[in-house]
Amino acid sequence: MADTNAGRDNHTATAITIAGISIEPGETRQIEMPAGKLYTDTAMSVPVYVKRGRKPGPVLFLSAAIHGDELNGIEIIQRLINSRQFSKLRGTVIAVPMVNVYGVLNQSRYLPDRRDLNRSFPGSEKGSLAGRMAHLFLQEIVSQCDYGIDFHTGAIHRSNLPQIRANLDDPETSELAHAFGVPVLLNANLRDGSLRESANEMGVKILLYEAGEALRYDELCIRAGERGTLNVMRHLGMLPQSRSRKQQIEPVTARTSSWLRATDSGFVQHLKQLGDYVEAGETLACIRDPFGKLLDEVVSRNDGIIIGKQNIPLVQEGEAMYHVAYFRQPDDVVEGIEQLQDLLPDDGPVAS
């Protein structure tokens, strides 16, 4: 296992060791980190990409698919590690495109023991499968880092607007979140058993990027994640500043949000979409019976922006349908969403 006290001084360390493999400054390595076996005695491993610049700088981890059905982050990491930007790297990037390899294999959010890996930290070397995976990731990867970006999507049949969730009461974390450059920042409390909670206890500053839907690639969300990560790396001095003169997005912070739930079971006619501004008392969806008779309406309780939305037109009573974040200046959020779409046309590479 890696030294849990090594991470704080890795900007000057001569070597980083992962799964018993040492990586020196200036080296790039692809590592298969052992992670147990399947029932068939087939060995499982977590793929890890390490790139170290020749010049000193921070150590940043990038992680995706902690929930095995959340795939956008895998593509974001693939694009980043193959980007020409990384040839100018200072410091170290440790990229883990699939943390929950079992979940990816099964196209499932969970591990085979039905536990949520992102509720199993810090885990234990001799605990459940989820606990062992969490412990392995913390000790081998997170403990060696100064910063981290963890990529997520909405759950199955739900989409999230590109957003950063982080402890915005911490000044340095707030700076990183603003540098990322998406329209919405959500001040999110640390959840028990989460990677963010354990990383925070280790002194590692971490951003959680939420965008898109499980088991789907969303090009805008992927490009926003790629661009945002490069922005953070430039902010940390790990990459040269961009020569692009494109206007930067000024994000707006929400300190509260809530889910609006189905008030009846039936077939849904969505009237509002992801990113829409809604006012208190406004109807967001109609729920009808199989014959088209109106059963009830889902109504917004406050003014806000829809940052998460159920996609299928079927609901059970009590099911979460719309995630609404509350802002003092909602017009600024709408403008930021439009800016993001303009900055990331669906063609060509992300601007350097």
Contacts in CASP RR format, 6 or more apart in sequence:
PFRMAT RR
TARGET T0000
AUTHOR 0000-0000-0000
METHOD contacts of the structure
MODEL  1
MADTNAGRDNHTATAITIAGISIEPGETRQIEMPAGKLYTDTAMSVPVYV
KRGRKPGPVLFLSAAIHGDELNGIEIIQRLINSRQFSKLRGTVIAVPMVN
VYGVLNQSRYLPDRRDLNRSFPGSEKGSLAGRMAHLFLQEIVSQCDYGID
FHTGAIHRSNLPQIRANLDDPETSELAHAFGVPVLLNANLRDGSLRESAN
EMGVKILLYEAGEALRYDELCIRAGERGTLNVMRHLGMLPQSRSRKQQIE
PVTARTSSWLRATDSGFVQHLKQLGDYVEAGETLACIRDPFGKLLDEVVS
RNDGIIIGKQNIPLVQEGEAMYHVAYFRQPDDVVEGIEQLQDLLPDDGPV
AS
1 139 0 8 1.000
1 140 0 8 1.000
2 17 0 8 1.000
2 18 0 8 1.000
2 139 0 8 1.000
2 140 0 8 1.000
2 141 0 8 1.000
2 143 0 8 1.000
2 144 0 8 1.000
3 17 0 8 1.000
3 143 0 8 1.000
4 139 0 8 1.000
4 143 0 8 1.000
4 202 0 8 1.000
5 143 0 8 1.000
6 13 0 8 1.000
6 16 0 8 1.000
6 143 0 8 1.000
6 144 0 8 1.000
7 13 0 8 1.000
7 59 0 8 1.000
7 143 0 8 1.000
7 144 0 8 1.000
7 145 0 8 1.000
7 146 0 8 1.000
8 146 0 8 1.000
8 203 0 8 1.000
10 16 0 8 1.000
10 59 0 8 1.000
10 92 0 8 1.000
10 144 0 8 1.000
10 145 0 8 1.000
10 146 0 8 1.000
11 56 0 8 1.000
11 57 0 8 1.000
11 58 0 8 1.000
11 59 0 8 1.000
11 91 0 8 1.000
11 146 0 8 1.000
12 56 0 8 1.000
14 24 0 8 1.000
14 25 0 8 1.000
15 22 0 8 1.000
15 23 0 8 1.000
15 24 0 8 1.000
16 22 0 8 1.000
16 23 0 8 1.000
16 50 0 8 1.000
16 52 0 8 1.000
16 59 0 8 1.000
16 92 0 8 1.000
16 94 0 8 1.000
16 144 0 8 1.000
17 23 0 8 1.000
18 31 0 8 1.000
18 33 0 8 1.000
18 48 0 8 1.000
18 50 0 8 1.000
18 94 0 8 1.000
18 140 0 8 1.000
18 141 0 8 1.000
18 144 0 8 1.000
19 31 0 8 1.000
19 32 0 8 1.000
19 33 0 8 1.000
19 34 0 8 1.000
19 48 0 8 1.000
19 140 0 8 1.000
21 29 0 8 1.000
21 31 0 8 1.000
23 29 0 8 1.000
23 50 0 8 1.000
23 52 0 8 1.000
24 52 0 8 1.000
25 52 0 8 1.000
25 53 0 8 1.000
25 54 0 8 1.000
25 55 0 8 1.000
25 56 0 8 1.000
25 91 0 8 1.000
26 52 0 8 1.000
26 53 0 8 1.000
26 54 0 8 1.000
27 50 0 8 1.000
27 52 0 8 1.000
28 49 0 8 1.000
28 50 0 8 1.000
28 51 0 8 1.000
28 52 0 8 1.000
29 49 0 8 1.000
29 50 0 8 1.000
30 47 0 8 1.000
30 48 0 8 1.000
30 49 0 8 1.000
30 50 0 8 1.000
31 47 0 8 1.000
31 48 0 8 1.000
31 49 0 8 1.000
31 50 0 8 1.000
32 45 0 8 1.000
32 46 0 8 1.000
32 47 0 8 1.000
32 48 0 8 1.000
33 45 0 8 1.000
33 46 0 8 1.000
33 47 0 8 1.000
33 48 0 8 1.000
33 136 0 8 1.000
33 140 0 8 1.000
34 43 0 8 1.000
34 44 0 8 1.000
34 45 0 8 1.000
35 44 0 8 1.000
35 45 0 8 1.000
35 46 0 8 1.000
35 101 0 8 1.000
35 133 0 8 1.000
35 136 0 8 1.000
36 43 0 8 1.000
36 44 0 8 1.000
36 132 0 8 1.000
37 43 0 8 1.000
37 44 0 8 1.000
38 44 0 8 1.000
44 101 0 8 1.000
44 102 0 8 1.000
45 101 0 8 1.000
46 96 0 8 1.000
46 98 0 8 1.000
46 99 0 8 1.000
46 101 0 8 1.000
46 136 0 8 1.000
46 137 0 8 1.000
47 96 0 8 1.000
47 97 0 8 1.000
47 98 0 8 1.000
47 101 0 8 1.000
48 94 0 8 1.000
48 95 0 8 1.000
48 96 0 8 1.000
48 140 0 8 1.000
48 141 0 8 1.000
49 77 0 8 1.000
49 81 0 8 1.000
49 93 0 8 1.000
49 94 0 8 1.000
49 95 0 8 1.000
49 96 0 8 1.000
49 97 0 8 1.000
50 92 0 8 1.000
50 93 0 8 1.000
50 94 0 8 1.000
50 95 0 8 1.000
51 81 0 8 1.000
51 86 0 8 1.000
51 89 0 8 1.000
51 92 0 8 1.000
51 93 0 8 1.000
51 95 0 8 1.000
52 89 0 8 1.000
52 91 0 8 1.000
52 92 0 8 1.000
53 89 0 8 1.000
53 90 0 8 1.000
53 91 0 8 1.000
53 92 0 8 1.000
55 90 0 8 1.000
55 91 0 8 1.000
56 90 0 8 1.000
56 91 0 8 1.000
57 90 0 8 1.000
57 91 0 8 1.000
57 92 0 8 1.000
57 236 0 8 1.000
57 237 0 8 1.000
57 238 0 8 1.000
58 91 0 8 1.000
58 92 0 8 1.000
58 146 0 8 1.000
58 147 0 8 1.000
58 236 0 8 1.000
58 237 0 8 1.000
58 238 0 8 1.000
59 91 0 8 1.000
59 92 0 8 1.000
59 94 0 8 1.000
59 144 0 8 1.000
59 145 0 8 1.000
59 146 0 8 1.000
59 147 0 8 1.000
60 92 0 8 1.000
60 93 0 8 1.000
60 94 0 8 1.000
60 145 0 8 1.000
60 146 0 8 1.000
60 147 0 8 1.000
60 148 0 8 1.000
60 149 0 8 1.000
60 232 0 8 1.000
60 233 0 8 1.000
60 236 0 8 1.000
60 238 0 8 1.000
61 93 0 8 1.000
61 94 0 8 1.000
61 95 0 8 1.000
61 96 0 8 1.000
61 141 0 8 1.000
61 142 0 8 1.000
61 144 0 8 1.000
61 145 0 8 1.000
61 147 0 8 1.000
61 148 0 8 1.000
61 149 0 8 1.000
62 76 0 8 1.000
62 77 0 8 1.000
62 80 0 8 1.000
62 93 0 8 1.000
62 94 0 8 1.000
62 95 0 8 1.000
62 96 0 8 1.000
62 148 0 8 1.000
62 149 0 8 1.000
62 151 0 8 1.000
62 229 0 8 1.000
63 95 0 8 1.000
63 96 0 8 1.000
63 99 0 8 1.000
63 137 0 8 1.000
63 141 0 8 1.000
63 148 0 8 1.000
63 149 0 8 1.000
63 150 0 8 1.000
63 151 0 8 1.000
63 195 0 8 1.000
64 70 0 8 1.000
64 71 0 8 1.000
64 72 0 8 1.000
64 73 0 8 1.000
64 74 0 8 1.000
64 76 0 8 1.000
64 77 0 8 1.000
64 96 0 8 1.000
64 97 0 8 1.000
64 98 0 8 1.000
64 99 0 8 1.000
64 150 0 8 1.000
64 151 0 8 1.000
65 71 0 8 1.000
65 73 0 8 1.000
65 74 0 8 1.000
65 97 0 8 1.000
65 98 0 8 1.000
65 99 0 8 1.000
65 100 0 8 1.000
65 101 0 8 1.000
65 103 0 8 1.000
65 104 0 8 1.000
66 99 0 8 1.000
66 100 0 8 1.000
66 117 0 8 1.000
66 118 0 8 1.000
66 150 0 8 1.000
66 152 0 8 1.000
66 195 0 8 1.000
67 100 0 8 1.000
67 103 0 8 1.000
67 109 0 8 1.000
67 110 0 8 1.000
67 116 0 8 1.000
67 117 0 8 1.000
67 118 0 8 1.000
67 152 0 8 1.000
67 153 0 8 1.000
67 214 0 8 1.000
68 98 0 8 1.000
68 100 0 8 1.000
68 102 0 8 1.000
68 103 0 8 1.000
68 104 0 8 1.000
68 106 0 8 1.000
68 107 0 8 1.000
68 108 0 8 1.000
68 109 0 8 1.000
68 110 0 8 1.000
69 103 0 8 1.000
69 104 0 8 1.000
69 107 0 8 1.000
69 108 0 8 1.000
69 109 0 8 1.000
69 156 0 8 1.000
69 214 0 8 1.000
69 215 0 8 1.000
70 109 0 8 1.000
70 151 0 8 1.000
70 152 0 8 1.000
70 153 0 8 1.000
70 154 0 8 1.000
70 214 0 8 1.000
71 104 0 8 1.000
71 153 0 8 1.000
71 214 0 8 1.000
71 215 0 8 1.000
71 216 0 8 1.000
71 217 0 8 1.000
72 151 0 8 1.000
72 153 0 8 1.000
72 211 0 8 1.000
72 212 0 8 1.000
72 216 0 8 1.000
72 217 0 8 1.000
72 218 0 8 1.000
72 221 0 8 1.000
72 222 0 8 1.000
73 97 0 8 1.000
73 151 0 8 1.000
73 152 0 8 1.000
73 153 0 8 1.000
73 209 0 8 1.000
73 222 0 8 1.000
73 225 0 8 1.000
74 97 0 8 1.000
74 98 0 8 1.000
74 104 0 8 1.000
75 217 0 8 1.000
75 222 0 8 1.000
76 151 0 8 1.000
76 222 0 8 1.000
76 225 0 8 1.000
76 226 0 8 1.000
76 229 0 8 1.000
77 95 0 8 1.000
77 96 0 8 1.000
77 97 0 8 1.000
77 151 0 8 1.000
78 97 0 8 1.000
79 222 0 8 1.000
79 226 0 8 1.000
79 350 0 8 1.000
80 86 0 8 1.000
80 93 0 8 1.000
80 95 0 8 1.000
80 226 0 8 1.000
80 229 0 8 1.000
80 230 0 8 1.000
81 93 0 8 1.000
81 95 0 8 1.000
83 226 0 8 1.000
83 230 0 8 1.000
83 349 0 8 1.000
83 350 0 8 1.000
84 352 0 8 1.000
85 230 0 8 1.000
85 233 0 8 1.000
85 239 0 8 1.000
85 352 0 8 1.000
86 93 0 8 1.000
88 239 0 8 1.000
88 240 0 8 1.000
89 233 0 8 1.000
89 238 0 8 1.000
89 239 0 8 1.000
90 237 0 8 1.000
90 238 0 8 1.000
90 239 0 8 1.000
91 238 0 8 1.000
93 233 0 8 1.000
93 238 0 8 1.000
94 141 0 8 1.000
94 144 0 8 1.000
94 145 0 8 1.000
96 137 0 8 1.000
96 141 0 8 1.000
98 104 0 8 1.000
99 117 0 8 1.000
99 133 0 8 1.000
99 137 0 8 1.000
100 111 0 8 1.000
100 117 0 8 1.000
100 133 0 8 1.000
102 108 0 8 1.000
102 111 0 8 1.000
102 112 0 8 1.000
102 129 0 8 1.000
102 133 0 8 1.000
103 109 0 8 1.000
103 110 0 8 1.000
103 111 0 8 1.000
103 112 0 8 1.000
106 112 0 8 1.000
107 215 0 8 1.000
109 116 0 8 1.000
109 155 0 8 1.000
109 156 0 8 1.000
109 214 0 8 1.000
110 116 0 8 1.000
110 117 0 8 1.000
111 117 0 8 1.000
111 129 0 8 1.000
111 130 0 8 1.000
111 133 0 8 1.000
112 129 0 8 1.000
113 128 0 8 1.000
113 129 0 8 1.000
113 130 0 8 1.000
115 128 0 8 1.000
115 129 0 8 1.000
115 130 0 8 1.000
115 131 0 8 1.000
116 130 0 8 1.000
117 130 0 8 1.000
117 133 0 8 1.000
117 134 0 8 1.000
118 193 0 8 1.000
118 194 0 8 1.000
118 195 0 8 1.000
119 191 0 8 1.000
119 192 0 8 1.000
119 193 0 8 1.000
119 194 0 8 1.000
120 128 0 8 1.000
120 130 0 8 1.000
120 131 0 8 1.000
120 133 0 8 1.000
120 134 0 8 1.000
120 193 0 8 1.000
121 131 0 8 1.000
121 134 0 8 1.000
121 138 0 8 1.000
121 193 0 8 1.000
121 194 0 8 1.000
121 195 0 8 1.000
121 197 0 8 1.000
121 198 0 8 1.000
122 134 0 8 1.000
122 135 0 8 1.000
122 138 0 8 1.000
122 193 0 8 1.000
122 198 0 8 1.000
122 201 0 8 1.000
123 130 0 8 1.000
123 131 0 8 1.000
123 132 0 8 1.000
123 134 0 8 1.000
123 135 0 8 1.000
123 138 0 8 1.000
124 131 0 8 1.000
124 132 0 8 1.000
124 135 0 8 1.000
125 132 0 8 1.000
125 135 0 8 1.000
126 132 0 8 1.000
127 135 0 8 1.000
134 195 0 8 1.000
134 198 0 8 1.000
137 195 0 8 1.000
138 198 0 8 1.000
138 199 0 8 1.000
138 202 0 8 1.000
142 148 0 8 1.000
142 195 0 8 1.000
142 198 0 8 1.000
142 199 0 8 1.000
142 202 0 8 1.000
142 204 0 8 1.000
143 202 0 8 1.000
145 204 0 8 1.000
146 204 0 8 1.000
146 205 0 8 1.000
147 176 0 8 1.000
147 204 0 8 1.000
147 205 0 8 1.000
147 206 0 8 1.000
147 232 0 8 1.000
147 236 0 8 1.000
148 199 0 8 1.000
148 204 0 8 1.000
148 205 0 8 1.000
148 206 0 8 1.000
148 207 0 8 1.000
149 206 0 8 1.000
149 207 0 8 1.000
149 208 0 8 1.000
149 209 0 8 1.000
149 229 0 8 1.000
149 232 0 8 1.000
150 195 0 8 1.000
150 196 0 8 1.000
150 206 0 8 1.000
150 207 0 8 1.000
150 208 0 8 1.000
150 209 0 8 1.000
151 209 0 8 1.000
151 225 0 8 1.000
152 160 0 8 1.000
152 208 0 8 1.000
152 209 0 8 1.000
152 210 0 8 1.000
152 211 0 8 1.000
153 159 0 8 1.000
153 160 0 8 1.000
153 210 0 8 1.000
153 211 0 8 1.000
153 212 0 8 1.000
153 213 0 8 1.000
153 214 0 8 1.000
153 216 0 8 1.000
153 218 0 8 1.000
153 221 0 8 1.000
154 160 0 8 1.000
154 210 0 8 1.000
154 212 0 8 1.000
154 213 0 8 1.000
154 214 0 8 1.000
154 308 0 8 1.000
155 214 0 8 1.000
156 213 0 8 1.000
156 214 0 8 1.000
156 215 0 8 1.000
157 213 0 8 1.000
157 214 0 8 1.000
157 310 0 8 1.000
157 311 0 8 1.000
157 312 0 8 1.000
158 213 0 8 1.000
158 214 0 8 1.000
158 308 0 8 1.000
158 309 0 8 1.000
158 310 0 8 1.000
158 311 0 8 1.000
158 320 0 8 1.000
159 212 0 8 1.000
159 213 0 8 1.000
159 218 0 8 1.000
159 274 0 8 1.000
159 308 0 8 1.000
159 309 0 8 1.000
159 311 0 8 1.000
160 210 0 8 1.000
160 211 0 8 1.000
160 212 0 8 1.000
160 213 0 8 1.000
160 274 0 8 1.000
160 307 0 8 1.000
160 308 0 8 1.000
160 323 0 8 1.000
161 183 0 8 1.000
161 184 0 8 1.000
161 211 0 8 1.000
161 274 0 8 1.000
161 275 0 8 1.000
161 305 0 8 1.000
161 306 0 8 1.000
161 307 0 8 1.000
161 308 0 8 1.000
161 337 0 8 1.000
162 182 0 8 1.000
162 183 0 8 1.000
162 184 0 8 1.000
162 209 0 8 1.000
162 210 0 8 1.000
162 211 0 8 1.000
162 212 0 8 1.000
162 220 0 8 1.000
162 221 0 8 1.000
162 224 0 8 1.000
162 225 0 8 1.000
162 340 0 8 1.000
163 182 0 8 1.000
163 183 0 8 1.000
163 184 0 8 1.000
163 185 0 8 1.000
163 186 0 8 1.000
163 209 0 8 1.000
163 210 0 8 1.000
163 211 0 8 1.000
163 307 0 8 1.000
163 325 0 8 1.000
164 177 0 8 1.000
164 180 0 8 1.000
164 181 0 8 1.000
164 182 0 8 1.000
164 184 0 8 1.000
164 185 0 8 1.000
164 186 0 8 1.000
164 207 0 8 1.000
164 208 0 8 1.000
164 209 0 8 1.000
164 210 0 8 1.000
164 251 0 8 1.000
165 185 0 8 1.000
165 186 0 8 1.000
165 188 0 8 1.000
165 207 0 8 1.000
165 208 0 8 1.000
165 210 0 8 1.000
166 173 0 8 1.000
166 174 0 8 1.000
166 176 0 8 1.000
166 177 0 8 1.000
166 185 0 8 1.000
166 186 0 8 1.000
166 187 0 8 1.000
166 188 0 8 1.000
166 196 0 8 1.000
166 206 0 8 1.000
166 207 0 8 1.000
166 208 0 8 1.000
167 173 0 8 1.000
167 187 0 8 1.000
167 188 0 8 1.000
167 189 0 8 1.000
167 190 0 8 1.000
167 196 0 8 1.000
167 200 0 8 1.000
168 174 0 8 1.000
168 177 0 8 1.000
168 185 0 8 1.000
168 187 0 8 1.000
168 253 0 8 1.000
168 255 0 8 1.000
169 187 0 8 1.000
170 205 0 8 1.000
172 205 0 8 1.000
173 205 0 8 1.000
173 206 0 8 1.000
173 207 0 8 1.000
175 235 0 8 1.000
176 205 0 8 1.000
176 207 0 8 1.000
176 232 0 8 1.000
176 235 0 8 1.000
176 236 0 8 1.000
177 185 0 8 1.000
177 207 0 8 1.000
177 251 0 8 1.000
178 185 0 8 1.000
178 250 0 8 1.000
178 251 0 8 1.000
179 228 0 8 1.000
179 231 0 8 1.000
179 232 0 8 1.000
179 234 0 8 1.000
179 235 0 8 1.000
180 207 0 8 1.000
180 209 0 8 1.000
180 225 0 8 1.000
180 228 0 8 1.000
180 229 0 8 1.000
180 231 0 8 1.000
180 232 0 8 1.000
180 251 0 8 1.000
181 227 0 8 1.000
181 228 0 8 1.000
181 231 0 8 1.000
181 248 0 8 1.000
181 249 0 8 1.000
181 251 0 8 1.000
182 209 0 8 1.000
182 211 0 8 1.000
182 224 0 8 1.000
182 225 0 8 1.000
182 228 0 8 1.000
182 249 0 8 1.000
182 251 0 8 1.000
182 340 0 8 1.000
183 249 0 8 1.000
183 251 0 8 1.000
183 252 0 8 1.000
183 333 0 8 1.000
183 336 0 8 1.000
183 337 0 8 1.000
183 339 0 8 1.000
183 340 0 8 1.000
184 251 0 8 1.000
184 252 0 8 1.000
184 254 0 8 1.000
184 305 0 8 1.000
184 307 0 8 1.000
184 325 0 8 1.000
184 333 0 8 1.000
185 251 0 8 1.000
185 252 0 8 1.000
185 253 0 8 1.000
185 254 0 8 1.000
186 253 0 8 1.000
186 254 0 8 1.000
186 257 0 8 1.000
186 307 0 8 1.000
186 325 0 8 1.000
187 253 0 8 1.000
187 254 0 8 1.000
187 255 0 8 1.000
188 196 0 8 1.000
188 208 0 8 1.000
190 196 0 8 1.000
190 197 0 8 1.000
190 200 0 8 1.000
191 197 0 8 1.000
195 206 0 8 1.000
196 206 0 8 1.000
196 208 0 8 1.000
199 205 0 8 1.000
199 206 0 8 1.000
200 206 0 8 1.000
207 232 0 8 1.000
209 225 0 8 1.000
209 228 0 8 1.000
211 218 0 8 1.000
211 221 0 8 1.000
211 224 0 8 1.000
211 225 0 8 1.000
212 218 0 8 1.000
212 221 0 8 1.000
213 311 0 8 1.000
219 346 0 8 1.000
220 340 0 8 1.000
220 341 0 8 1.000
220 344 0 8 1.000
220 346 0 8 1.000
223 344 0 8 1.000
223 346 0 8 1.000
223 350 0 8 1.000
224 340 0 8 1.000
224 344 0 8 1.000
226 350 0 8 1.000
227 343 0 8 1.000
227 344 0 8 1.000
227 350 0 8 1.000
227 351 0 8 1.000
230 239 0 8 1.000
230 242 0 8 1.000
230 350 0 8 1.000
233 239 0 8 1.000
234 240 0 8 1.000
234 241 0 8 1.000
234 242 0 8 1.000
242 351 0 8 1.000
242 352 0 8 1.000
243 352 0 8 1.000
244 351 0 8 1.000
244 352 0 8 1.000
246 343 0 8 1.000
246 351 0 8 1.000
247 339 0 8 1.000
247 343 0 8 1.000
249 336 0 8 1.000
249 339 0 8 1.000
249 340 0 8 1.000
249 343 0 8 1.000
250 332 0 8 1.000
250 336 0 8 1.000
251 336 0 8 1.000
252 327 0 8 1.000
252 329 0 8 1.000
252 332 0 8 1.000
252 333 0 8 1.000
252 336 0 8 1.000
253 327 0 8 1.000
254 305 0 8 1.000
254 307 0 8 1.000
254 325 0 8 1.000
254 326 0 8 1.000
254 327 0 8 1.000
255 326 0 8 1.000
256 325 0 8 1.000
256 326 0 8 1.000
257 307 0 8 1.000
257 323 0 8 1.000
257 324 0 8 1.000
257 325 0 8 1.000
257 326 0 8 1.000
258 301 0 8 1.000
258 323 0 8 1.000
258 324 0 8 1.000
258 326 0 8 1.000
259 320 0 8 1.000
259 321 0 8 1.000
259 322 0 8 1.000
259 323 0 8 1.000
259 324 0 8 1.000
260 284 0 8 1.000
260 298 0 8 1.000
260 299 0 8 1.000
260 300 0 8 1.000
260 301 0 8 1.000
260 320 0 8 1.000
260 321 0 8 1.000
260 322 0 8 1.000
260 323 0 8 1.000
260 324 0 8 1.000
261 298 0 8 1.000
261 318 0 8 1.000
261 319 0 8 1.000
261 320 0 8 1.000
261 321 0 8 1.000
262 268 0 8 1.000
262 287 0 8 1.000
262 298 0 8 1.000
262 315 0 8 1.000
262 316 0 8 1.000
262 317 0 8 1.000
262 318 0 8 1.000
262 319 0 8 1.000
262 321 0 8 1.000
263 287 0 8 1.000
263 296 0 8 1.000
263 297 0 8 1.000
263 298 0 8 1.000
263 317 0 8 1.000
263 318 0 8 1.000
264 287 0 8 1.000
264 295 0 8 1.000
264 296 0 8 1.000
264 315 0 8 1.000
264 317 0 8 1.000
265 287 0 8 1.000
265 295 0 8 1.000
265 315 0 8 1.000
265 316 0 8 1.000
265 317 0 8 1.000
266 287 0 8 1.000
266 288 0 8 1.000
266 289 0 8 1.000
266 290 0 8 1.000
266 295 0 8 1.000
266 314 0 8 1.000
266 315 0 8 1.000
266 316 0 8 1.000
267 287 0 8 1.000
267 288 0 8 1.000
267 289 0 8 1.000
267 290 0 8 1.000
267 292 0 8 1.000
267 313 0 8 1.000
267 314 0 8 1.000
268 285 0 8 1.000
268 286 0 8 1.000
268 287 0 8 1.000
268 288 0 8 1.000
268 310 0 8 1.000
268 312 0 8 1.000
268 313 0 8 1.000
268 314 0 8 1.000
268 315 0 8 1.000
268 321 0 8 1.000
269 285 0 8 1.000
269 286 0 8 1.000
269 287 0 8 1.000
269 288 0 8 1.000
269 313 0 8 1.000
270 284 0 8 1.000
270 285 0 8 1.000
270 309 0 8 1.000
270 313 0 8 1.000
271 283 0 8 1.000
271 284 0 8 1.000
271 285 0 8 1.000
271 286 0 8 1.000
272 278 0 8 1.000
272 282 0 8 1.000
272 284 0 8 1.000
272 285 0 8 1.000
272 306 0 8 1.000
272 322 0 8 1.000
273 306 0 8 1.000
273 309 0 8 1.000
274 306 0 8 1.000
274 307 0 8 1.000
274 308 0 8 1.000
274 309 0 8 1.000
275 305 0 8 1.000
275 306 0 8 1.000
275 307 0 8 1.000
275 333 0 8 1.000
275 334 0 8 1.000
275 337 0 8 1.000
276 305 0 8 1.000
276 306 0 8 1.000
277 303 0 8 1.000
277 304 0 8 1.000
277 305 0 8 1.000
277 330 0 8 1.000
277 331 0 8 1.000
277 333 0 8 1.000
277 334 0 8 1.000
278 284 0 8 1.000
278 300 0 8 1.000
278 303 0 8 1.000
278 304 0 8 1.000
278 305 0 8 1.000
278 306 0 8 1.000
278 324 0 8 1.000
279 300 0 8 1.000
279 303 0 8 1.000
279 304 0 8 1.000
280 300 0 8 1.000
280 301 0 8 1.000
280 302 0 8 1.000
280 303 0 8 1.000
281 299 0 8 1.000
281 300 0 8 1.000
281 301 0 8 1.000
282 299 0 8 1.000
282 300 0 8 1.000
283 297 0 8 1.000
283 298 0 8 1.000
283 299 0 8 1.000
283 300 0 8 1.000
284 297 0 8 1.000
284 298 0 8 1.000
284 299 0 8 1.000
284 300 0 8 1.000
284 306 0 8 1.000
284 321 0 8 1.000
284 322 0 8 1.000
285 297 0 8 1.000
285 298 0 8 1.000
285 321 0 8 1.000
285 322 0 8 1.000
286 294 0 8 1.000
286 296 0 8 1.000
286 297 0 8 1.000
286 298 0 8 1.000
287 294 0 8 1.000
287 295 0 8 1.000
287 296 0 8 1.000
287 297 0 8 1.000
287 298 0 8 1.000
287 315 0 8 1.000
288 294 0 8 1.000
288 295 0 8 1.000
289 295 0 8 1.000
298 321 0 8 1.000
298 322 0 8 1.000
300 322 0 8 1.000
300 324 0 8 1.000
302 324 0 8 1.000
302 326 0 8 1.000
303 326 0 8 1.000
303 330 0 8 1.000
304 324 0 8 1.000
304 325 0 8 1.000
304 326 0 8 1.000
304 327 0 8 1.000
304 330 0 8 1.000
305 324 0 8 1.000
305 325 0 8 1.000
305 327 0 8 1.000
305 330 0 8 1.000
305 333 0 8 1.000
305 334 0 8 1.000
306 322 0 8 1.000
306 323 0 8 1.000
306 324 0 8 1.000
307 323 0 8 1.000
307 324 0 8 1.000
307 325 0 8 1.000
308 322 0 8 1.000
308 323 0 8 1.000
309 321 0 8 1.000
309 322 0 8 1.000
309 323 0 8 1.000
310 319 0 8 1.000
310 320 0 8 1.000
310 321 0 8 1.000
310 322 0 8 1.000
315 321 0 8 1.000
327 333 0 8 1.000
344 350 0 8 1.000
END
